[in-house]
Amino acid sequence: MGKKTITPVDVIKKIIIIMVVIVDAYPIFWLFTCAFKKSSEFVTKPSFALPDGFYLKNFVEAWTRGNMGLYFKNSLIYTALALVFIVILSMTIGFAVTQMEWKMKNFFADFFLLGLMVPVATALLPLFQIYNNTGLTNTRLCLVLTYIAFGLSLSIFLVTGYMRSLPREILEASVIDGCGIYSMMWHIVFPLMKNAAVTVLVLQFFYKWNDLLFSMTFISDSKLKTIQTGLLYFENEFGTKDWGAIFASIAISVFPMLIIYMILNKTVIEGMTSGAVKG
């Protein structure tokens, strides 16, 4: 076979792709380079200049004096607990409304999807009143429950699209072999839906980890604040802005998302596209 001829259109496409990658990647690169700068470098050098070295004290200051360690732990607890329930509930509900035959399954399928059309801001006041009257404000439970409730609609939407693409022959064969409904769910459906589960996990992790609105509304106790709320009120103890520590704290909050997406991005893309094809 002869070599493929590179046309001007191919060159233009590659240039555009390279430009898009640079535009997307440079802010992350700039963030992490600023996190290693000393305070004096922000004054004496341009903002785009590279740091003189790796000034790790910024991260120590952000983690300890800025309480980012505590906020990081809080966000990890809230997000992890919510994700466990979101993944399990979305999988089981998606299976129930697509593969099982029962009355009102279409009603409940539409009911859960209605959550996609509910603006978050309209639910803040009613939720705050409910939590305040039940004594749940300033507790981990109120934030976890809110994350689960607002994460289910999108997750069920993604899962049902994938569920409809599952070959029914596999499920019918398992029933013939004597497989019960729970055994079918855990031993057959879940393994087949690994990509969908990872997709839900990653997307919801981004949403919950980056949450600011709910955490600001329902949590005022500094010991229970999330990492995004901590970033909002971050300042050093002397009342002056320590830009190196500020950028380090932002880098700490961004780092988990980068790692998770770099590891699981292929699975996420497969999960997003698998449900679009019937068969």
Secondary structure, 3 states (H helix, E strand, C coil): CCCCCCCHHHHHHHHHHHHHHHHHHHHHHHHHHHHCCCCCHHHHCCCCCCCCCCCCHHHHHHHCCCCHHHHHHHHHHHHHHHHHHHHHHHHHHHHHHHCCCCCCHHHHHHHHHHHHHCCHHHHHHHHHHHHHHCCCCCCHHHHHHHHHHHHHHHHHHHHHHHHCCCCHHHHHHHHHCCCCHHHHHHHHHHHHCHHHHHHHHHHHHHHHHCCCHHHHHHCCCHHHCCHHHHHHCCCCCCCCCCHHHHHHHHHHHHHHHHHHHHHHHHHHHHHHHHCCCCC
